Amino acid sequence: MEPTELIGRSGPHGIDKNLTRYGDTEFSRYLRRAFLASAGYDGEDLNRPVIGIADTSSDYNTCHRDMPPLVEGVRRGVDQAGVLALVFPTISLAETLLSPTSMLFRNLMAMGTEEMIRSQPMDGVVLLGGCDKTVPAQLMAAVSAGVPAISVVTGAMRTGSWRGERLGACTDCRRYWLRHRAGEIDREEIGEIEQALCSTGGTCMVMGTASTMACLTATLGLMLPGGATPLSGSGDRLRQAVMTGRRIVELAKGGEDPLKFLNKASFDNAATVLAALGGSTNAVIHLIAIARRAGVALTLEDIHEAARETPVLVNCKPVGTGYMEDFHKAGGLPVLWKALESRLDPGAVNVNGVTLGEFLADTPQPADWQNTIGTLENPIGPPGGLVVLRGSLAPDGALIKRAAAAMDRQRHRGPAAVFESPDDVAARIDDPKLGLTPDHVLVMRNAGPVAMGMPEAGSLPIPAYLARKGVVDMVRVSDARMSGTAYGTVVLHCCPEAAAGGPLALVRDGDEIELDVENRRLDLCVPAEEQARRKVEYAPPPTPERGWRRLYAEHVLPAHLGADLDFL
């Protein structure tokens, strides 16, 4: 294929794109080729168009353990199309190995990835990610960079086993840890479980953030339709990589950047799929951030309305009982789309070049014999799995995953027990002197975007002395996030956050807090004049002194606007 045949728009392309500035264009081209010769490239190579492959392999990111073969698969597909593939690294965000939270670095990864796409020579890019924040960061970057792009994910792990029971990270991690805190499982047993939970490379094998974002990326149109659910290390997963390598060449030929696929219809489809998945609350923040980059007006209310009308159709933990491998075997995301066909906009276009309606014409309905993917007539769970709350404690919104919360806690009024940070929770939650009861509302603040990057600390642990008495859920309220694998009556993303002077900063021990999920209310039951008096006394936490954390704290938007940086 001739370079001019590939690129349908004017301007430099291939290795001549984004030239280094030496004040002499021909010298820049000459020097670039001289150095690439040292890597074994000759004129035939360098006269071809270029596809970049963003590789987020890292020893710190075990979810991406099986990524090297994916890189080679994409390269093979690009090579088959007669185009040059060049692999480049970016930041890799490992969910469990970053302090204080990977979310603090999502925007940094998005910035870095965008700049590498913009500044290096490439006519299209394949973004290889998987672990929770890597995929949204890459999508944010791709939208802003304006270069043809496709996402490929590593895929989920296979399930493990302990004493005959299937195990999956990380919903089962939390379930067994709660039992360990309650004294039901001893140290030796929890050590055995620790070794069995993550049996292979790949992302969490439940409907956590990684699996949710994979499904939403394909629904938005930026991943091949079959790419969301194949397991890590499988032949299915590797074939997706090769097909993606071939397809990105066609997108580059037409100059089809992500904005071709991202519009209000595609985001509305994604919100509906999020609800049907019983998906991660984190996806709400990511979807809004990506939409804002794309110039699409997507709000908390849009997501609430989609959830209000859409039942849960996927039987996958933490909302159901199954795992991602079950979802994949049942037909995966395409079969879920088919079950939702009447609720989705059929005109949305995928990077495979066809509309959703055209694709679904040949897609089967969920099979009667399996209970993994339900139908609108016979769902796995009722509508309203995600609920946006408002009230005096969260005037700009808060979020609860009702599908994973205890029914008897969804209307509750109780006294607040206030914790100043995740570290304060860790230090005091098990202290019997606090006198906590199951009726207390556990309140944690100073864990929002401005305060510390918004860690997954919102699912506060049940006090050990209550857990030993059989208490498995309490109402918990914070400006933090929680893992998509978590469950419980947990109110998240309270906006404005405490560090920005939100009402959460004004709560004191013993204040009554009222939660009414059905009526979408979260209220601090303290007179307005008292709240005003407390606000005068409030002093915000100090801004970090230097570096990324200072830039982030000074420029991050609130959660209900996607927690992107204001200048991006």
PEKAZI-V156659 format. One record per pair of residues at least 4 apart in sequence whose ideal C-beta (glycine too) atoms are under 7 Angstrom apart, sorted by the first residue. I is the first residue (numbers start at 1). J is the second residue. Records with the same first field share a line. If there is no record, write none. Layout:
I = J ; J
//
This chain:
1 = 5 ; 6 ; 81 ; 82 ; 83
3 = 7 ; 13 ; 14 ; 47 ; 48 ; 49
6 = 49 ; 83 ; 123 ; 249 ; 252 ; 253
7 = 13 ; 49 ; 123 ; 252 ; 253
8 = 253 ; 254 ; 255
9 = 255
12 = 16 ; 17
13 = 17 ; 49 ; 123
14 = 48 ; 49 ; 50 ; 121 ; 123
15 = 32 ; 46 ; 50 ; 121
16 = 29 ; 121
17 = 121 ; 122 ; 123
18 = 119 ; 120 ; 121
19 = 25 ; 28 ; 29
20 = 28 ; 32
22 = 27 ; 28
24 = 28
25 = 29
26 = 30
27 = 31
28 = 32
29 = 33
30 = 34
31 = 35
32 = 36
33 = 37 ; 46
36 = 41 ; 46
37 = 41
41 = 45 ; 46
43 = 47
45 = 84
48 = 82 ; 83 ; 84
49 = 83 ; 84 ; 123 ; 252
50 = 84 ; 86 ; 121 ; 122 ; 123
51 = 78 ; 83 ; 85 ; 122 ; 123 ; 124 ; 125 ; 126 ; 248 ; 249 ; 252
52 = 86 ; 88 ; 117 ; 120 ; 122 ; 125
53 = 71 ; 74 ; 75 ; 85 ; 87 ; 126 ; 128
54 = 88 ; 90 ; 113 ; 125 ; 126 ; 127 ; 128 ; 138
55 = 67 ; 71 ; 87 ; 88 ; 89 ; 128
56 = 61 ; 64 ; 67 ; 90 ; 92 ; 128 ; 129 ; 134
57 = 64 ; 67 ; 68 ; 92
58 = 64 ; 92 ; 94
60 = 92 ; 94 ; 97
61 = 92 ; 94 ; 131
62 = 201
63 = 130 ; 131 ; 154 ; 202 ; 203 ; 210
64 = 92 ; 130 ; 131 ; 154
65 = 201
66 = 70 ; 154 ; 201 ; 202 ; 232 ; 233
67 = 71 ; 128 ; 154
68 = 72
69 = 73 ; 238
70 = 74 ; 128 ; 152 ; 154 ; 238 ; 241
71 = 75 ; 87 ; 128
72 = 76
73 = 77 ; 238 ; 241 ; 242 ; 245
74 = 78 ; 85 ; 126 ; 152 ; 241 ; 244 ; 245
75 = 79 ; 85 ; 245
76 = 80 ; 242 ; 245
77 = 81 ; 241 ; 242 ; 243 ; 244 ; 245 ; 246
78 = 83 ; 85 ; 245 ; 248 ; 249
79 = 85
80 = 246
81 = 246 ; 249
83 = 249
88 = 116 ; 120
90 = 109 ; 112 ; 113 ; 116
91 = 105 ; 108 ; 109 ; 112
92 = 134
93 = 98 ; 102 ; 105 ; 106 ; 109 ; 131 ; 133 ; 134 ; 137
94 = 98 ; 102 ; 131
95 = 102 ; 131 ; 132
98 = 102 ; 105
100 = 104 ; 452 ; 453 ; 455
101 = 453 ; 454 ; 455 ; 456
102 = 106 ; 132 ; 133
103 = 133 ; 453 ; 454 ; 455 ; 481
104 = 453 ; 552
105 = 109
106 = 110 ; 133 ; 136 ; 137
107 = 111 ; 552 ; 564 ; 565
108 = 112 ; 548
109 = 113 ; 133 ; 134 ; 137
110 = 114 ; 137 ; 140 ; 141
111 = 115
112 = 116
113 = 117 ; 137 ; 138 ; 141
114 = 118 ; 141 ; 144 ; 145
115 = 119
116 = 120
117 = 122 ; 125 ; 141 ; 145 ; 147
118 = 145
122 = 147
123 = 252
124 = 147 ; 148 ; 149 ; 248 ; 251 ; 252
125 = 147 ; 149
126 = 150 ; 152 ; 244 ; 245 ; 248
127 = 138 ; 142 ; 149 ; 151
128 = 152
129 = 134 ; 135 ; 138 ; 151 ; 153
130 = 134 ; 135 ; 153 ; 154 ; 203 ; 210
131 = 203 ; 210
132 = 209 ; 210 ; 282
133 = 137
134 = 138
135 = 139 ; 151 ; 153 ; 213 ; 214 ; 217
136 = 140 ; 213 ; 286 ; 289 ; 290
137 = 141
138 = 142 ; 151
139 = 143 ; 151 ; 217 ; 222 ; 290
140 = 144 ; 289 ; 290 ; 293 ; 564
141 = 145
142 = 149 ; 258
143 = 258 ; 259 ; 262 ; 290 ; 293 ; 294
144 = 293 ; 568
146 = 257
147 = 257
148 = 248 ; 251 ; 252 ; 255 ; 256 ; 257
149 = 222 ; 258
150 = 222 ; 223 ; 244 ; 247 ; 248 ; 251 ; 351
151 = 217 ; 222 ; 223
152 = 227 ; 240 ; 241 ; 244
153 = 214 ; 227
154 = 202 ; 203 ; 232
155 = 202 ; 230 ; 231 ; 232 ; 234 ; 237
156 = 202 ; 203 ; 204 ; 205 ; 211 ; 231 ; 232 ; 324
157 = 169 ; 198 ; 199 ; 200 ; 201 ; 202 ; 203 ; 204 ; 205 ; 232
158 = 199 ; 200 ; 205 ; 231 ; 325
159 = 166 ; 167 ; 168 ; 199 ; 205 ; 323 ; 325
160 = 167 ; 196 ; 197 ; 198 ; 199
161 = 165 ; 166 ; 167 ; 196
162 = 167 ; 192 ; 193 ; 196
167 = 172 ; 196 ; 197
168 = 172 ; 205 ; 206 ; 317 ; 323
169 = 173 ; 197 ; 198 ; 204 ; 205
170 = 174 ; 204 ; 208 ; 483 ; 485
171 = 175 ; 206 ; 317 ; 318 ; 485 ; 487
172 = 176 ; 197
173 = 177 ; 197
174 = 178 ; 485 ; 486
175 = 179
176 = 180 ; 185 ; 190 ; 193
177 = 181
178 = 182 ; 462 ; 467 ; 472
179 = 184 ; 185
180 = 185 ; 190
181 = 461 ; 464 ; 467
182 = 467 ; 468
183 = 468
185 = 189 ; 190
187 = 191
188 = 192
189 = 193
190 = 194
191 = 195
192 = 196
193 = 197
200 = 232 ; 233
201 = 232 ; 233
202 = 231 ; 232 ; 233
203 = 210 ; 211
204 = 208 ; 210 ; 211 ; 485
205 = 323 ; 324 ; 325
206 = 211 ; 316 ; 317 ; 318 ; 323 ; 324 ; 485
207 = 211 ; 212 ; 277 ; 278 ; 279 ; 314 ; 316 ; 317 ; 319 ; 484
208 = 212 ; 280 ; 483 ; 484 ; 485
209 = 213 ; 280 ; 282 ; 283 ; 484
210 = 214
211 = 215 ; 324
212 = 216 ; 274 ; 277 ; 279 ; 280 ; 283 ; 484
213 = 217 ; 283 ; 286
214 = 218 ; 228
215 = 219 ; 228 ; 273 ; 277 ; 333
216 = 220 ; 270 ; 273 ; 274 ; 283 ; 287
217 = 222 ; 223
218 = 223 ; 225 ; 227 ; 228 ; 333
219 = 269 ; 270 ; 273
220 = 261 ; 262 ; 266 ; 270
221 = 261 ; 266 ; 348 ; 349 ; 350 ; 351
222 = 258 ; 261 ; 351
223 = 227 ; 228 ; 351
224 = 240 ; 243 ; 244 ; 247 ; 351 ; 352
225 = 334 ; 350 ; 352 ; 359
226 = 240 ; 332 ; 334
227 = 240
228 = 332 ; 333
229 = 324 ; 327 ; 328 ; 332 ; 333
230 = 234 ; 236 ; 237 ; 240 ; 328
231 = 237 ; 325 ; 328
232 = 237
233 = 237
235 = 239
236 = 240
238 = 242
239 = 243
240 = 244
241 = 245
242 = 246
243 = 247
244 = 248
247 = 251 ; 351 ; 352
248 = 252
249 = 253
250 = 254
251 = 256 ; 351
256 = 260
258 = 262
259 = 294
260 = 349
261 = 266 ; 349 ; 351
262 = 266 ; 294 ; 296
263 = 296
264 = 268 ; 296
265 = 269 ; 345 ; 347 ; 348
266 = 270 ; 348
267 = 271 ; 287 ; 291 ; 296 ; 298
268 = 272 ; 302 ; 306 ; 345
269 = 273 ; 344 ; 345 ; 348
270 = 274 ; 287
271 = 275 ; 287 ; 302 ; 303 ; 306
272 = 276 ; 306 ; 310 ; 340 ; 343 ; 344
273 = 277 ; 336 ; 340
274 = 279 ; 283
275 = 306 ; 307 ; 310 ; 385 ; 386
276 = 310 ; 312 ; 313 ; 314 ; 336 ; 340
277 = 314
278 = 312 ; 314 ; 316 ; 319 ; 320 ; 381 ; 385 ; 403
279 = 283 ; 484
280 = 484
281 = 386 ; 399 ; 401 ; 481 ; 482 ; 484 ; 492
282 = 286 ; 481 ; 484
283 = 287
284 = 288 ; 303 ; 399
285 = 289 ; 559 ; 562 ; 563
286 = 290
287 = 291 ; 298
288 = 292 ; 298 ; 561 ; 562
289 = 293 ; 562 ; 563 ; 564
290 = 294
291 = 296 ; 298
292 = 561 ; 562 ; 564
298 = 302
300 = 304 ; 388 ; 397 ; 560
301 = 305 ; 388
302 = 306
303 = 307 ; 386 ; 388
304 = 308 ; 386 ; 387 ; 388
305 = 309
306 = 310
307 = 383 ; 384 ; 385 ; 386
308 = 383 ; 384
309 = 383
310 = 343 ; 383
311 = 376 ; 379 ; 381 ; 382 ; 383
312 = 319 ; 379 ; 380 ; 381 ; 385 ; 403
313 = 336 ; 339 ; 373 ; 374 ; 379 ; 380
314 = 320 ; 327 ; 336 ; 373 ; 380
315 = 320 ; 321 ; 322 ; 371 ; 372 ; 380
316 = 320 ; 322 ; 323 ; 324 ; 327
317 = 321 ; 322 ; 323
318 = 404 ; 485 ; 486 ; 487
319 = 381 ; 385 ; 403 ; 404
320 = 380
322 = 326 ; 327 ; 372
324 = 328
325 = 329
326 = 330 ; 372
327 = 332 ; 372
328 = 332
330 = 335 ; 370 ; 372 ; 373
331 = 335 ; 364 ; 373
333 = 337
334 = 338 ; 363
335 = 339 ; 363 ; 364 ; 366 ; 373
336 = 340 ; 373
337 = 341 ; 344 ; 356 ; 360 ; 363
338 = 360 ; 363 ; 364 ; 365
339 = 365 ; 366 ; 373 ; 374 ; 375 ; 376
340 = 344
341 = 360
344 = 356
346 = 355 ; 356 ; 357
347 = 355 ; 357
348 = 355 ; 356
349 = 355
350 = 354 ; 356 ; 359
354 = 358 ; 359
355 = 359
356 = 360
357 = 361
359 = 363
366 = 373 ; 374 ; 375
374 = 378 ; 379 ; 380
375 = 379
381 = 385 ; 403
384 = 402
385 = 401 ; 402 ; 403
386 = 399 ; 401 ; 402
387 = 400 ; 402 ; 517 ; 520
388 = 397 ; 399 ; 520
389 = 394 ; 398 ; 400 ; 491 ; 520 ; 521 ; 522
390 = 394 ; 395 ; 397 ; 520
391 = 521 ; 522 ; 523
392 = 503 ; 523 ; 524
393 = 494 ; 503 ; 504 ; 513 ; 522 ; 523 ; 524
394 = 398 ; 494 ; 495 ; 522
396 = 495 ; 496 ; 558 ; 560
397 = 495 ; 560
398 = 491 ; 492 ; 493 ; 494 ; 495 ; 522
399 = 492 ; 493
400 = 405 ; 490 ; 491 ; 492 ; 517
401 = 405
402 = 410 ; 517
404 = 487 ; 488
405 = 409 ; 410 ; 488 ; 489
406 = 473 ; 489
409 = 473 ; 475 ; 489
410 = 489 ; 517 ; 518
411 = 515 ; 516 ; 517 ; 518
412 = 475 ; 515
413 = 512 ; 514
414 = 439 ; 440 ; 441 ; 475 ; 513
415 = 440 ; 441 ; 510 ; 512
416 = 441 ; 443 ; 507 ; 509 ; 510 ; 511 ; 513
417 = 434 ; 436 ; 440 ; 442 ; 443 ; 509
418 = 443 ; 507 ; 508 ; 509
419 = 424 ; 425 ; 428 ; 443 ; 444
420 = 424 ; 445 ; 446
421 = 446 ; 447
422 = 426 ; 444 ; 447 ; 455 ; 457
423 = 427
424 = 428
425 = 429 ; 444 ; 460
428 = 434
429 = 460 ; 461 ; 463
430 = 463 ; 464 ; 465
432 = 465
436 = 440 ; 463 ; 466
438 = 466 ; 471 ; 474
440 = 474
441 = 475 ; 477 ; 513
442 = 460 ; 474 ; 476
443 = 477 ; 478 ; 507
444 = 457 ; 460 ; 478 ; 480
445 = 478 ; 479 ; 498 ; 504 ; 505
446 = 451 ; 498 ; 499 ; 541
447 = 451 ; 452 ; 454 ; 455 ; 457 ; 478 ; 479 ; 480
448 = 454 ; 479 ; 480 ; 497 ; 498 ; 499 ; 559
449 = 453 ; 454 ; 497 ; 556 ; 558 ; 559 ; 563
450 = 497 ; 499 ; 500 ; 553 ; 556
451 = 497 ; 498 ; 499 ; 541
453 = 552
454 = 480 ; 481 ; 559 ; 563
455 = 480 ; 481
456 = 481 ; 482 ; 483
457 = 480
458 = 476 ; 478 ; 480 ; 481 ; 482 ; 490 ; 492
459 = 476 ; 482 ; 483 ; 486 ; 488 ; 490
460 = 476
462 = 466 ; 467 ; 471 ; 472 ; 474
463 = 467
464 = 468
466 = 471
467 = 471
473 = 488 ; 489
474 = 489
475 = 489 ; 515
476 = 488 ; 489 ; 490 ; 491
477 = 491 ; 494 ; 513
478 = 492 ; 494
479 = 493 ; 494 ; 497 ; 498 ; 504
480 = 492
481 = 492 ; 493
482 = 486 ; 490 ; 492
486 = 490
491 = 515 ; 522
493 = 559
494 = 502 ; 504
495 = 502 ; 558 ; 559 ; 560
496 = 500 ; 501 ; 502 ; 558
497 = 502 ; 504 ; 558
498 = 502 ; 504 ; 505
499 = 540 ; 541
500 = 558
501 = 505 ; 538 ; 540
503 = 524 ; 531
505 = 538
506 = 531 ; 534 ; 535 ; 538
507 = 511 ; 524
511 = 524 ; 525 ; 526
512 = 525
513 = 524 ; 525
514 = 521 ; 523 ; 525
515 = 522
516 = 521
524 = 531
526 = 530 ; 531
528 = 532
529 = 533
530 = 534
531 = 535
534 = 538
543 = 550 ; 553 ; 554
544 = 549 ; 550 ; 553
545 = 550
546 = 550
548 = 552
549 = 553
550 = 554
551 = 555
552 = 556
555 = 565 ; 566 ; 567
556 = 563 ; 565
557 = 561 ; 562 ; 563 ; 564 ; 566
558 = 563
559 = 563
564 = 568
//
